[in-house]
Amino acid sequence: MPRPSPVVFGPRRIDELPEVDVHPNIENLVNDIIARIDRNEFLPGSRLPSRRELAEQYAVAQSTVNQAVRELVERRVLVGRPGVGVFVAEAEKE
């Protein structure tokens, strides 16, 4: 009895995959949070809304918010305080 041929979905080769910008939502979210800080919507030292609240505000997944917050912490725009929240970094004193 012959074996059925496998079912193939979508492109068969990697070079046939469509080009996609992998992180547009994250970069947009990062830029918008920075813009809100620049407009003083989020003041230095103030606590950001929870990640769940931000996900709802921006209509994105919480994992997207997590990645954006991680990026902003790495850039030293935000400061995470475990068990407390995420805060806008204070300006560095010279």
PyMOL Python script that loads the backbone (N, CA, C, O; Angstrom):
from pymol import cmd

cmd.read_pdbstr("""\
ATOM      1  N   MET A   1       0.840  -1.162   0.000  1.00  0.00           N
ATOM      2  CA  MET A   1       0.000   0.000   0.000  1.00  0.00           C
ATOM      3  C   MET A   1       0.898   1.243   0.000  1.00  0.00           C
ATOM      4  O   MET A   1       1.772   1.352   0.860  1.00  0.00           O
ATOM      5  N   PRO A   2       0.712   2.177  -0.930  1.00  0.00           N
ATOM      6  CA  PRO A   2       1.563   3.369  -0.978  1.00  0.00           C
ATOM      7  C   PRO A   2       1.256   4.319   0.181  1.00  0.00           C
ATOM      8  O   PRO A   2       0.115   4.443   0.628  1.00  0.00           O
ATOM      9  N   ARG A   3       2.309   4.982   0.646  1.00  0.00           N
ATOM     10  CA  ARG A   3       2.153   5.954   1.733  1.00  0.00           C
ATOM     11  C   ARG A   3       1.661   7.279   1.162  1.00  0.00           C
ATOM     12  O   ARG A   3       2.090   7.686   0.083  1.00  0.00           O
ATOM     13  N   PRO A   4       0.779   7.945   1.867  1.00  0.00           N
ATOM     14  CA  PRO A   4       0.314   9.242   1.374  1.00  0.00           C
ATOM     15  C   PRO A   4       1.444  10.267   1.456  1.00  0.00           C
ATOM     16  O   PRO A   4       2.288  10.214   2.351  1.00  0.00           O
ATOM     17  N   SER A   5       1.441  11.183   0.519  1.00  0.00           N
ATOM     18  CA  SER A   5       2.474  12.223   0.546  1.00  0.00           C
ATOM     19  C   SER A   5       2.181  13.200   1.686  1.00  0.00           C
ATOM     20  O   SER A   5       1.021  13.437   2.025  1.00  0.00           O
ATOM     21  N   PRO A   6       3.227  13.759   2.269  1.00  0.00           N
ATOM     22  CA  PRO A   6       3.013  14.678   3.388  1.00  0.00           C
ATOM     23  C   PRO A   6       2.290  15.942   2.919  1.00  0.00           C
ATOM     24  O   PRO A   6       2.422  16.368   1.772  1.00  0.00           O
ATOM     25  N   VAL A   7       1.538  16.516   3.823  1.00  0.00           N
ATOM     26  CA  VAL A   7       0.832  17.760   3.545  1.00  0.00           C
ATOM     27  C   VAL A   7       1.792  18.912   3.826  1.00  0.00           C
ATOM     28  O   VAL A   7       2.439  18.944   4.872  1.00  0.00           O
ATOM     29  N   VAL A   8       1.881  19.841   2.907  1.00  0.00           N
ATOM     30  CA  VAL A   8       2.776  20.983   3.061  1.00  0.00           C
ATOM     31  C   VAL A   8       1.928  22.240   3.096  1.00  0.00           C
ATOM     32  O   VAL A   8       1.123  22.485   2.198  1.00  0.00           O
ATOM     33  N   PHE A   9       2.113  23.031   4.133  1.00  0.00           N
ATOM     34  CA  PHE A   9       1.409  24.300   4.267  1.00  0.00           C
ATOM     35  C   PHE A   9       2.373  25.442   4.032  1.00  0.00           C
ATOM     36  O   PHE A   9       3.508  25.393   4.505  1.00  0.00           O
ATOM     37  N   GLY A  10       1.955  26.458   3.320  1.00  0.00           N
ATOM     38  CA  GLY A  10       2.751  27.670   3.132  1.00  0.00           C
ATOM     39  C   GLY A  10       3.977  27.444   2.288  1.00  0.00           C
ATOM     40  O   GLY A  10       4.058  26.467   1.543  1.00  0.00           O
ATOM     41  N   PRO A  11       4.954  28.364   2.405  1.00  0.00           N
ATOM     42  CA  PRO A  11       6.173  28.273   1.595  1.00  0.00           C
ATOM     43  C   PRO A  11       6.945  27.003   1.911  1.00  0.00           C
ATOM     44  O   PRO A  11       6.923  26.506   3.037  1.00  0.00           O
ATOM     45  N   ARG A  12       7.617  26.497   0.909  1.00  0.00           N
ATOM     46  CA  ARG A  12       8.383  25.264   1.090  1.00  0.00           C
ATOM     47  C   ARG A  12       9.846  25.532   1.367  1.00  0.00           C
ATOM     48  O   ARG A  12      10.547  24.664   1.887  1.00  0.00           O
ATOM     49  N   ARG A  13      10.313  26.705   1.033  1.00  0.00           N
ATOM     50  CA  ARG A  13      11.719  27.040   1.250  1.00  0.00           C
ATOM     51  C   ARG A  13      11.803  28.336   2.030  1.00  0.00           C
ATOM     52  O   ARG A  13      10.913  29.183   1.958  1.00  0.00           O
ATOM     53  N   ILE A  14      12.880  28.477   2.772  1.00  0.00           N
ATOM     54  CA  ILE A  14      13.052  29.663   3.607  1.00  0.00           C
ATOM     55  C   ILE A  14      13.080  30.937   2.782  1.00  0.00           C
ATOM     56  O   ILE A  14      12.610  31.977   3.242  1.00  0.00           O
ATOM     57  N   ASP A  15      13.629  30.876   1.551  1.00  0.00           N
ATOM     58  CA  ASP A  15      13.695  32.087   0.739  1.00  0.00           C
ATOM     59  C   ASP A  15      12.342  32.464   0.139  1.00  0.00           C
ATOM     60  O   ASP A  15      12.224  33.503  -0.511  1.00  0.00           O
ATOM     61  N   GLU A  16      11.318  31.629   0.350  1.00  0.00           N
ATOM     62  CA  GLU A  16       9.974  31.948  -0.114  1.00  0.00           C
ATOM     63  C   GLU A  16       9.138  32.619   0.973  1.00  0.00           C
ATOM     64  O   GLU A  16       8.016  33.057   0.721  1.00  0.00           O
ATOM     65  N   LEU A  17       9.689  32.697   2.178  1.00  0.00           N
ATOM     66  CA  LEU A  17       8.954  33.334   3.264  1.00  0.00           C
ATOM     67  C   LEU A  17       8.845  34.835   3.027  1.00  0.00           C
ATOM     68  O   LEU A  17       9.790  35.453   2.536  1.00  0.00           O
ATOM     69  N   PRO A  18       7.707  35.425   3.371  1.00  0.00           N
ATOM     70  CA  PRO A  18       7.582  36.871   3.192  1.00  0.00           C
ATOM     71  C   PRO A  18       8.471  37.607   4.190  1.00  0.00           C
ATOM     72  O   PRO A  18       8.696  37.133   5.304  1.00  0.00           O
ATOM     73  N   GLU A  19       8.973  38.767   3.779  1.00  0.00           N
ATOM     74  CA  GLU A  19       9.769  39.577   4.690  1.00  0.00           C
ATOM     75  C   GLU A  19       8.825  40.270   5.670  1.00  0.00           C
ATOM     76  O   GLU A  19       7.807  40.841   5.278  1.00  0.00           O
ATOM     77  N   VAL A  20       9.180  40.207   6.939  1.00  0.00           N
ATOM     78  CA  VAL A  20       8.334  40.785   7.973  1.00  0.00           C
ATOM     79  C   VAL A  20       9.219  41.539   8.951  1.00  0.00           C
ATOM     80  O   VAL A  20      10.293  41.064   9.321  1.00  0.00           O
ATOM     81  N   ASP A  21       8.766  42.717   9.368  1.00  0.00           N
ATOM     82  CA  ASP A  21       9.442  43.435  10.433  1.00  0.00           C
ATOM     83  C   ASP A  21       9.003  42.769  11.727  1.00  0.00           C
ATOM     84  O   ASP A  21       7.831  42.830  12.097  1.00  0.00           O
ATOM     85  N   VAL A  22       9.937  42.138  12.409  1.00  0.00           N
ATOM     86  CA  VAL A  22       9.598  41.278  13.532  1.00  0.00           C
ATOM     87  C   VAL A  22       9.093  42.037  14.751  1.00  0.00           C
ATOM     88  O   VAL A  22       8.243  41.523  15.478  1.00  0.00           O
ATOM     89  N   HIS A  23       9.587  43.238  14.992  1.00  0.00           N
ATOM     90  CA  HIS A  23       9.266  43.922  16.239  1.00  0.00           C
ATOM     91  C   HIS A  23       8.667  45.319  16.051  1.00  0.00           C
ATOM     92  O   HIS A  23       9.047  46.227  16.789  1.00  0.00           O
ATOM     93  N   PRO A  24       7.768  45.533  15.118  1.00  0.00           N
ATOM     94  CA  PRO A  24       7.268  46.895  14.952  1.00  0.00           C
ATOM     95  C   PRO A  24       6.502  47.399  16.167  1.00  0.00           C
ATOM     96  O   PRO A  24       6.611  48.573  16.520  1.00  0.00           O
ATOM     97  N   ASN A  25       5.731  46.532  16.811  1.00  0.00           N
ATOM     98  CA  ASN A  25       4.957  46.968  17.972  1.00  0.00           C
ATOM     99  C   ASN A  25       5.851  47.370  19.129  1.00  0.00           C
ATOM    100  O   ASN A  25       5.560  48.331  19.839  1.00  0.00           O
ATOM    101  N   ILE A  26       6.929  46.645  19.319  1.00  0.00           N
ATOM    102  CA  ILE A  26       7.840  46.945  20.429  1.00  0.00           C
ATOM    103  C   ILE A  26       8.486  48.302  20.211  1.00  0.00           C
ATOM    104  O   ILE A  26       8.512  49.127  21.125  1.00  0.00           O
ATOM    105  N   GLU A  27       9.009  48.546  19.015  1.00  0.00           N
ATOM    106  CA  GLU A  27       9.675  49.818  18.747  1.00  0.00           C
ATOM    107  C   GLU A  27       8.684  50.977  18.832  1.00  0.00           C
ATOM    108  O   GLU A  27       9.018  52.043  19.348  1.00  0.00           O
ATOM    109  N   ASN A  28       7.468  50.773  18.329  1.00  0.00           N
ATOM    110  CA  ASN A  28       6.444  51.815  18.437  1.00  0.00           C
ATOM    111  C   ASN A  28       6.119  52.113  19.894  1.00  0.00           C
ATOM    112  O   ASN A  28       5.975  53.273  20.280  1.00  0.00           O
ATOM    113  N   LEU A  29       6.007  51.074  20.691  1.00  0.00           N
ATOM    114  CA  LEU A  29       5.704  51.242  22.106  1.00  0.00           C
ATOM    115  C   LEU A  29       6.846  51.952  22.823  1.00  0.00           C
ATOM    116  O   LEU A  29       6.605  52.858  23.620  1.00  0.00           O
ATOM    117  N   VAL A  30       8.070  51.557  22.552  1.00  0.00           N
ATOM    118  CA  VAL A  30       9.245  52.212  23.141  1.00  0.00           C
ATOM    119  C   VAL A  30       9.229  53.705  22.799  1.00  0.00           C
ATOM    120  O   VAL A  30       9.391  54.554  23.676  1.00  0.00           O
ATOM    121  N   ASN A  31       9.031  54.010  21.519  1.00  0.00           N
ATOM    122  CA  ASN A  31       9.031  55.413  21.093  1.00  0.00           C
ATOM    123  C   ASN A  31       7.893  56.200  21.720  1.00  0.00           C
ATOM    124  O   ASN A  31       8.070  57.367  22.068  1.00  0.00           O
ATOM    125  N   ASP A  32       6.729  55.583  21.869  1.00  0.00           N
ATOM    126  CA  ASP A  32       5.604  56.303  22.448  1.00  0.00           C
ATOM    127  C   ASP A  32       5.808  56.563  23.935  1.00  0.00           C
ATOM    128  O   ASP A  32       5.469  57.641  24.424  1.00  0.00           O
ATOM    129  N   ILE A  33       6.352  55.599  24.652  1.00  0.00           N
ATOM    130  CA  ILE A  33       6.619  55.817  26.081  1.00  0.00           C
ATOM    131  C   ILE A  33       7.647  56.931  26.249  1.00  0.00           C
ATOM    132  O   ILE A  33       7.506  57.771  27.138  1.00  0.00           O
ATOM    133  N   ILE A  34       8.679  56.947  25.408  1.00  0.00           N
ATOM    134  CA  ILE A  34       9.672  58.027  25.465  1.00  0.00           C
ATOM    135  C   ILE A  34       9.000  59.366  25.174  1.00  0.00           C
ATOM    136  O   ILE A  34       9.282  60.359  25.844  1.00  0.00           O
ATOM    137  N   ALA A  35       8.114  59.400  24.181  1.00  0.00           N
ATOM    138  CA  ALA A  35       7.405  60.639  23.851  1.00  0.00           C
ATOM    139  C   ALA A  35       6.539  61.093  25.019  1.00  0.00           C
ATOM    140  O   ALA A  35       6.458  62.290  25.297  1.00  0.00           O
ATOM    141  N   ARG A  36       5.896  60.161  25.703  1.00  0.00           N
ATOM    142  CA  ARG A  36       5.064  60.524  26.858  1.00  0.00           C
ATOM    143  C   ARG A  36       5.917  61.058  28.004  1.00  0.00           C
ATOM    144  O   ARG A  36       5.479  61.946  28.736  1.00  0.00           O
ATOM    145  N   ILE A  37       7.111  60.535  28.168  1.00  0.00           N
ATOM    146  CA  ILE A  37       8.035  61.064  29.181  1.00  0.00           C
ATOM    147  C   ILE A  37       8.456  62.473  28.780  1.00  0.00           C
ATOM    148  O   ILE A  37       8.492  63.372  29.620  1.00  0.00           O
ATOM    149  N   ASP A  38       8.775  62.673  27.498  1.00  0.00           N
ATOM    150  CA  ASP A  38       9.170  64.004  27.008  1.00  0.00           C
ATOM    151  C   ASP A  38       8.053  65.019  27.189  1.00  0.00           C
ATOM    152  O   ASP A  38       8.327  66.195  27.430  1.00  0.00           O
ATOM    153  N   ARG A  39       6.786  64.586  27.076  1.00  0.00           N
ATOM    154  CA  ARG A  39       5.632  65.484  27.245  1.00  0.00           C
ATOM    155  C   ARG A  39       5.221  65.617  28.713  1.00  0.00           C
ATOM    156  O   ARG A  39       4.207  66.243  29.023  1.00  0.00           O
ATOM    157  N   ASN A  40       6.000  65.034  29.604  1.00  0.00           N
ATOM    158  CA  ASN A  40       5.743  65.059  31.045  1.00  0.00           C
ATOM    159  C   ASN A  40       4.454  64.349  31.449  1.00  0.00           C
ATOM    160  O   ASN A  40       3.889  64.645  32.502  1.00  0.00           O
ATOM    161  N   GLU A  41       3.988  63.423  30.629  1.00  0.00           N
ATOM    162  CA  GLU A  41       2.868  62.588  31.046  1.00  0.00           C
ATOM    163  C   GLU A  41       3.332  61.590  32.099  1.00  0.00           C
ATOM    164  O   GLU A  41       2.583  61.229  33.007  1.00  0.00           O
ATOM    165  N   PHE A  42       4.586  61.149  31.960  1.00  0.00           N
ATOM    166  CA  PHE A  42       5.240  60.317  32.963  1.00  0.00           C
ATOM    167  C   PHE A  42       6.428  61.134  33.466  1.00  0.00           C
ATOM    168  O   PHE A  42       7.394  61.346  32.732  1.00  0.00           O
ATOM    169  N   LEU A  43       6.358  61.586  34.700  1.00  0.00           N
ATOM    170  CA  LEU A  43       7.412  62.427  35.267  1.00  0.00           C
ATOM    171  C   LEU A  43       8.548  61.583  35.833  1.00  0.00           C
ATOM    172  O   LEU A  43       8.329  60.436  36.223  1.00  0.00           O
ATOM    173  N   PRO A  44       9.774  62.145  35.884  1.00  0.00           N
ATOM    174  CA  PRO A  44      10.890  61.420  36.499  1.00  0.00           C
ATOM    175  C   PRO A  44      10.530  60.983  37.916  1.00  0.00           C
ATOM    176  O   PRO A  44      10.016  61.771  38.710  1.00  0.00           O
ATOM    177  N   GLY A  45      10.803  59.739  38.214  1.00  0.00           N
ATOM    178  CA  GLY A  45      10.503  59.185  39.527  1.00  0.00           C
ATOM    179  C   GLY A  45       9.095  58.633  39.660  1.00  0.00           C
ATOM    180  O   GLY A  45       8.787  57.972  40.651  1.00  0.00           O
ATOM    181  N   SER A  46       8.231  58.890  38.679  1.00  0.00           N
ATOM    182  CA  SER A  46       6.854  58.405  38.783  1.00  0.00           C
ATOM    183  C   SER A  46       6.753  56.959  38.329  1.00  0.00           C
ATOM    184  O   SER A  46       7.540  56.485  37.509  1.00  0.00           O
ATOM    185  N   ARG A  47       5.771  56.277  38.880  1.00  0.00           N
ATOM    186  CA  ARG A  47       5.537  54.866  38.554  1.00  0.00           C
ATOM    187  C   ARG A  47       4.684  54.775  37.296  1.00  0.00           C
ATOM    188  O   ARG A  47       3.686  55.481  37.157  1.00  0.00           O
ATOM    189  N   LEU A  48       5.087  53.902  36.386  1.00  0.00           N
ATOM    190  CA  LEU A  48       4.300  53.654  35.182  1.00  0.00           C
ATOM    191  C   LEU A  48       3.076  52.819  35.541  1.00  0.00           C
ATOM    192  O   LEU A  48       3.065  52.130  36.561  1.00  0.00           O
ATOM    193  N   PRO A  49       2.045  52.882  34.700  1.00  0.00           N
ATOM    194  CA  PRO A  49       0.928  51.954  34.896  1.00  0.00           C
ATOM    195  C   PRO A  49       1.448  50.514  34.830  1.00  0.00           C
ATOM    196  O   PRO A  49       2.530  50.257  34.302  1.00  0.00           O
ATOM    197  N   SER A  50       0.671  49.593  35.368  1.00  0.00           N
ATOM    198  CA  SER A  50       1.095  48.187  35.339  1.00  0.00           C
ATOM    199  C   SER A  50       1.244  47.722  33.903  1.00  0.00           C
ATOM    200  O   SER A  50       0.713  48.337  32.978  1.00  0.00           O
ATOM    201  N   ARG A  51       1.962  46.645  33.732  1.00  0.00           N
ATOM    202  CA  ARG A  51       2.160  46.096  32.389  1.00  0.00           C
ATOM    203  C   ARG A  51       0.832  45.661  31.781  1.00  0.00           C
ATOM    204  O   ARG A  51       0.628  45.784  30.573  1.00  0.00           O
ATOM    205  N   ARG A  52      -0.057  45.158  32.608  1.00  0.00           N
ATOM    206  CA  ARG A  52      -1.379  44.780  32.116  1.00  0.00           C
ATOM    207  C   ARG A  52      -2.137  46.010  31.630  1.00  0.00           C
ATOM    208  O   ARG A  52      -2.767  45.977  30.574  1.00  0.00           O
ATOM    209  N   GLU A  53      -2.077  47.095  32.402  1.00  0.00           N
ATOM    210  CA  GLU A  53      -2.753  48.337  31.998  1.00  0.00           C
ATOM    211  C   GLU A  53      -2.157  48.893  30.710  1.00  0.00           C
ATOM    212  O   GLU A  53      -2.894  49.334  29.828  1.00  0.00           O
ATOM    213  N   LEU A  54      -0.833  48.876  30.594  1.00  0.00           N
ATOM    214  CA  LEU A  54      -0.195  49.354  29.364  1.00  0.00           C
ATOM    215  C   LEU A  54      -0.596  48.492  28.168  1.00  0.00           C
ATOM    216  O   LEU A  54      -0.839  49.012  27.080  1.00  0.00           O
ATOM    217  N   ALA A  55      -0.665  47.178  28.368  1.00  0.00           N
ATOM    218  CA  ALA A  55      -1.067  46.280  27.285  1.00  0.00           C
ATOM    219  C   ALA A  55      -2.482  46.610  26.823  1.00  0.00           C
ATOM    220  O   ALA A  55      -2.770  46.588  25.626  1.00  0.00           O
ATOM    221  N   GLU A  56      -3.352  46.911  27.759  1.00  0.00           N
ATOM    222  CA  GLU A  56      -4.731  47.281  27.407  1.00  0.00           C
ATOM    223  C   GLU A  56      -4.766  48.634  26.699  1.00  0.00           C
ATOM    224  O   GLU A  56      -5.473  48.794  25.704  1.00  0.00           O
ATOM    225  N   GLN A  57      -4.007  49.610  27.207  1.00  0.00           N
ATOM    226  CA  GLN A  57      -3.979  50.948  26.597  1.00  0.00           C
ATOM    227  C   GLN A  57      -3.502  50.898  25.150  1.00  0.00           C
ATOM    228  O   GLN A  57      -4.048  51.584  24.286  1.00  0.00           O
ATOM    229  N   TYR A  58      -2.490  50.093  24.893  1.00  0.00           N
ATOM    230  CA  TYR A  58      -1.879  50.035  23.565  1.00  0.00           C
ATOM    231  C   TYR A  58      -2.431  48.899  22.699  1.00  0.00           C
ATOM    232  O   TYR A  58      -2.040  48.746  21.542  1.00  0.00           O
ATOM    233  N   ALA A  59      -3.332  48.114  23.262  1.00  0.00           N
ATOM    234  CA  ALA A  59      -3.926  46.981  22.546  1.00  0.00           C
ATOM    235  C   ALA A  59      -2.849  46.031  21.992  1.00  0.00           C
ATOM    236  O   ALA A  59      -2.874  45.643  20.825  1.00  0.00           O
ATOM    237  N   VAL A  60      -1.916  45.680  22.867  1.00  0.00           N
ATOM    238  CA  VAL A  60      -0.857  44.732  22.525  1.00  0.00           C
ATOM    239  C   VAL A  60      -0.791  43.666  23.610  1.00  0.00           C
ATOM    240  O   VAL A  60      -1.408  43.806  24.666  1.00  0.00           O
ATOM    241  N   ALA A  61      -0.053  42.619  23.348  1.00  0.00           N
ATOM    242  CA  ALA A  61       0.138  41.554  24.331  1.00  0.00           C
ATOM    243  C   ALA A  61       1.044  42.033  25.463  1.00  0.00           C
ATOM    244  O   ALA A  61       1.893  42.903  25.270  1.00  0.00           O
ATOM    245  N   GLN A  62       0.851  41.457  26.630  1.00  0.00           N
ATOM    246  CA  GLN A  62       1.709  41.819  27.766  1.00  0.00           C
ATOM    247  C   GLN A  62       3.168  41.497  27.474  1.00  0.00           C
ATOM    248  O   GLN A  62       4.061  42.188  27.965  1.00  0.00           O
ATOM    249  N   SER A  63       3.424  40.460  26.684  1.00  0.00           N
ATOM    250  CA  SER A  63       4.812  40.127  26.347  1.00  0.00           C
ATOM    251  C   SER A  63       5.454  41.256  25.537  1.00  0.00           C
ATOM    252  O   SER A  63       6.657  41.491  25.654  1.00  0.00           O
ATOM    253  N   THR A  64       4.666  41.955  24.720  1.00  0.00           N
ATOM    254  CA  THR A  64       5.177  43.100  23.961  1.00  0.00           C
ATOM    255  C   THR A  64       5.550  44.218  24.916  1.00  0.00           C
ATOM    256  O   THR A  64       6.600  44.841  24.766  1.00  0.00           O
ATOM    257  N   VAL A  65       4.697  44.475  25.896  1.00  0.00           N
ATOM    258  CA  VAL A  65       4.994  45.493  26.913  1.00  0.00           C
ATOM    259  C   VAL A  65       6.239  45.091  27.682  1.00  0.00           C
ATOM    260  O   VAL A  65       7.098  45.934  27.938  1.00  0.00           O
ATOM    261  N   ASN A  66       6.358  43.826  28.056  1.00  0.00           N
ATOM    262  CA  ASN A  66       7.535  43.358  28.790  1.00  0.00           C
ATOM    263  C   ASN A  66       8.815  43.628  28.014  1.00  0.00           C
ATOM    264  O   ASN A  66       9.806  44.088  28.582  1.00  0.00           O
ATOM    265  N   GLN A  67       8.793  43.341  26.706  1.00  0.00           N
ATOM    266  CA  GLN A  67       9.987  43.564  25.888  1.00  0.00           C
ATOM    267  C   GLN A  67      10.294  45.052  25.755  1.00  0.00           C
ATOM    268  O   GLN A  67      11.461  45.443  25.783  1.00  0.00           O
ATOM    269  N   ALA A  68       9.283  45.874  25.614  1.00  0.00           N
ATOM    270  CA  ALA A  68       9.500  47.319  25.513  1.00  0.00           C
ATOM    271  C   ALA A  68      10.061  47.871  26.818  1.00  0.00           C
ATOM    272  O   ALA A  68      10.984  48.686  26.806  1.00  0.00           O
ATOM    273  N   VAL A  69       9.507  47.431  27.933  1.00  0.00           N
ATOM    274  CA  VAL A  69      10.005  47.885  29.242  1.00  0.00           C
ATOM    275  C   VAL A  69      11.446  47.435  29.431  1.00  0.00           C
ATOM    276  O   VAL A  69      12.279  48.204  29.911  1.00  0.00           O
ATOM    277  N   ARG A  70      11.747  46.196  29.056  1.00  0.00           N
ATOM    278  CA  ARG A  70      13.120  45.687  29.169  1.00  0.00           C
ATOM    279  C   ARG A  70      14.080  46.564  28.360  1.00  0.00           C
ATOM    280  O   ARG A  70      15.164  46.909  28.829  1.00  0.00           O
ATOM    281  N   GLU A  71      13.666  46.919  27.141  1.00  0.00           N
ATOM    282  CA  GLU A  71      14.487  47.782  26.286  1.00  0.00           C
ATOM    283  C   GLU A  71      14.715  49.138  26.937  1.00  0.00           C
ATOM    284  O   GLU A  71      15.831  49.658  26.916  1.00  0.00           O
ATOM    285  N   LEU A  72      13.664  49.716  27.517  1.00  0.00           N
ATOM    286  CA  LEU A  72      13.789  51.033  28.156  1.00  0.00           C
ATOM    287  C   LEU A  72      14.608  50.976  29.438  1.00  0.00           C
ATOM    288  O   LEU A  72      15.271  51.954  29.785  1.00  0.00           O
ATOM    289  N   VAL A  73      14.579  49.863  30.144  1.00  0.00           N
ATOM    290  CA  VAL A  73      15.433  49.688  31.323  1.00  0.00           C
ATOM    291  C   VAL A  73      16.890  49.605  30.881  1.00  0.00           C
ATOM    292  O   VAL A  73      17.769  50.193  31.510  1.00  0.00           O
ATOM    293  N   GLU A  74      17.145  48.865  29.786  1.00  0.00           N
ATOM    294  CA  GLU A  74      18.514  48.773  29.265  1.00  0.00           C
ATOM    295  C   GLU A  74      19.031  50.140  28.823  1.00  0.00           C
ATOM    296  O   GLU A  74      20.218  50.433  28.969  1.00  0.00           O
ATOM    297  N   ARG A  75      18.147  50.974  28.285  1.00  0.00           N
ATOM    298  CA  ARG A  75      18.534  52.325  27.856  1.00  0.00           C
ATOM    299  C   ARG A  75      18.594  53.309  29.026  1.00  0.00           C
ATOM    300  O   ARG A  75      18.945  54.476  28.852  1.00  0.00           O
ATOM    301  N   ARG A  76      18.244  52.821  30.223  1.00  0.00           N
ATOM    302  CA  ARG A  76      18.242  53.629  31.449  1.00  0.00           C
ATOM    303  C   ARG A  76      17.212  54.748  31.417  1.00  0.00           C
ATOM    304  O   ARG A  76      17.386  55.784  32.058  1.00  0.00           O
ATOM    305  N   VAL A  77      16.145  54.531  30.669  1.00  0.00           N
ATOM    306  CA  VAL A  77      15.017  55.466  30.643  1.00  0.00           C
ATOM    307  C   VAL A  77      14.070  55.118  31.783  1.00  0.00           C
ATOM    308  O   VAL A  77      13.473  56.001  32.398  1.00  0.00           O
ATOM    309  N   LEU A  78      13.937  53.823  32.060  1.00  0.00           N
ATOM    310  CA  LEU A  78      13.099  53.335  33.148  1.00  0.00           C
ATOM    311  C   LEU A  78      13.950  52.564  34.139  1.00  0.00           C
ATOM    312  O   LEU A  78      15.042  52.095  33.817  1.00  0.00           O
ATOM    313  N   VAL A  79      13.428  52.443  35.354  1.00  0.00           N
ATOM    314  CA  VAL A  79      14.089  51.679  36.412  1.00  0.00           C
ATOM    315  C   VAL A  79      13.069  50.719  36.992  1.00  0.00           C
ATOM    316  O   VAL A  79      11.985  51.131  37.406  1.00  0.00           O
ATOM    317  N   GLY A  80      13.414  49.439  37.020  1.00  0.00           N
ATOM    318  CA  GLY A  80      12.535  48.446  37.621  1.00  0.00           C
ATOM    319  C   GLY A  80      12.877  48.246  39.079  1.00  0.00           C
ATOM    320  O   GLY A  80      14.048  48.135  39.443  1.00  0.00           O
ATOM    321  N   ARG A  81      11.849  48.200  39.915  1.00  0.00           N
ATOM    322  CA  ARG A  81      12.029  47.917  41.338  1.00  0.00           C
ATOM    323  C   ARG A  81      11.202  46.678  41.645  1.00  0.00           C
ATOM    324  O   ARG A  81       9.978  46.759  41.751  1.00  0.00           O
ATOM    325  N   PRO A  82      11.867  45.523  41.789  1.00  0.00           N
ATOM    326  CA  PRO A  82      11.143  44.261  41.981  1.00  0.00           C
ATOM    327  C   PRO A  82      10.119  44.342  43.106  1.00  0.00           C
ATOM    328  O   PRO A  82      10.415  44.796  44.211  1.00  0.00           O
ATOM    329  N   GLY A  83       8.913  43.892  42.796  1.00  0.00           N
ATOM    330  CA  GLY A  83       7.833  43.888  43.777  1.00  0.00           C
ATOM    331  C   GLY A  83       7.169  45.229  43.971  1.00  0.00           C
ATOM    332  O   GLY A  83       6.180  45.332  44.697  1.00  0.00           O
ATOM    333  N   VAL A  84       7.700  46.271  43.326  1.00  0.00           N
ATOM    334  CA  VAL A  84       7.143  47.614  43.496  1.00  0.00           C
ATOM    335  C   VAL A  84       6.577  48.134  42.189  1.00  0.00           C
ATOM    336  O   VAL A  84       5.437  48.598  42.148  1.00  0.00           O
ATOM    337  N   GLY A  85       7.361  48.063  41.116  1.00  0.00           N
ATOM    338  CA  GLY A  85       6.896  48.534  39.818  1.00  0.00           C
ATOM    339  C   GLY A  85       8.030  49.047  38.970  1.00  0.00           C
ATOM    340  O   GLY A  85       9.206  48.841  39.272  1.00  0.00           O
ATOM    341  N   VAL A  86       7.654  49.721  37.898  1.00  0.00           N
ATOM    342  CA  VAL A  86       8.617  50.310  36.973  1.00  0.00           C
ATOM    343  C   VAL A  86       8.446  51.817  37.029  1.00  0.00           C
ATOM    344  O   VAL A  86       7.326  52.325  36.981  1.00  0.00           O
ATOM    345  N   PHE A  87       9.562  52.532  37.132  1.00  0.00           N
ATOM    346  CA  PHE A  87       9.549  53.972  37.322  1.00  0.00           C
ATOM    347  C   PHE A  87      10.368  54.671  36.246  1.00  0.00           C
ATOM    348  O   PHE A  87      11.296  54.097  35.678  1.00  0.00           O
ATOM    349  N   VAL A  88      10.007  55.916  35.981  1.00  0.00           N
ATOM    350  CA  VAL A  88      10.793  56.742  35.058  1.00  0.00           C
ATOM    351  C   VAL A  88      12.076  57.097  35.789  1.00  0.00           C
ATOM    352  O   VAL A  88      12.041  57.535  36.938  1.00  0.00           O
ATOM    353  N   ALA A  89      13.200  56.910  35.129  1.00  0.00           N
ATOM    354  CA  ALA A  89      14.497  57.204  35.741  1.00  0.00           C
ATOM    355  C   ALA A  89      14.625  58.679  36.052  1.00  0.00           C
ATOM    356  O   ALA A  89      14.155  59.534  35.302  1.00  0.00           O
ATOM    357  N   GLU A  90      15.265  58.962  37.163  1.00  0.00           N
ATOM    358  CA  GLU A  90      15.556  60.342  37.548  1.00  0.00           C
ATOM    359  C   GLU A  90      16.714  60.826  36.681  1.00  0.00           C
ATOM    360  O   GLU A  90      17.558  60.032  36.266  1.00  0.00           O
ATOM    361  N   ALA A  91      16.752  62.118  36.411  1.00  0.00           N
ATOM    362  CA  ALA A  91      17.875  62.691  35.666  1.00  0.00           C
ATOM    363  C   ALA A  91      19.153  62.518  36.477  1.00  0.00           C
ATOM    364  O   ALA A  91      19.170  62.720  37.691  1.00  0.00           O
ATOM    365  N   GLU A  92      20.220  62.143  35.783  1.00  0.00           N
ATOM    366  CA  GLU A  92      21.497  61.956  36.479  1.00  0.00           C
ATOM    367  C   GLU A  92      22.057  63.288  36.892  1.00  0.00           C
ATOM    368  O   GLU A  92      22.052  64.245  36.117  1.00  0.00           O
ATOM    369  N   LYS A  93      22.557  63.356  38.151  1.00  0.00           N
ATOM    370  CA  LYS A  93      23.159  64.588  38.645  1.00  0.00           C
ATOM    371  C   LYS A  93      24.590  64.685  38.157  1.00  0.00           C
ATOM    372  O   LYS A  93      25.330  63.701  38.156  1.00  0.00           O
ATOM    373  N   GLU A  94      24.967  65.871  37.747  1.00  0.00           N
ATOM    374  CA  GLU A  94      26.329  66.066  37.240  1.00  0.00           C
ATOM    375  C   GLU A  94      27.268  66.486  38.323  1.00  0.00           C
ATOM    376  O   GLU A  94      28.454  66.693  38.066  1.00  0.00           O
TER     377      GLU A  94
END
""", "prot")
cmd.dss("prot")
cmd.show_as("cartoon", "prot")
cmd.util.cbc("prot")
cmd.orient("prot")
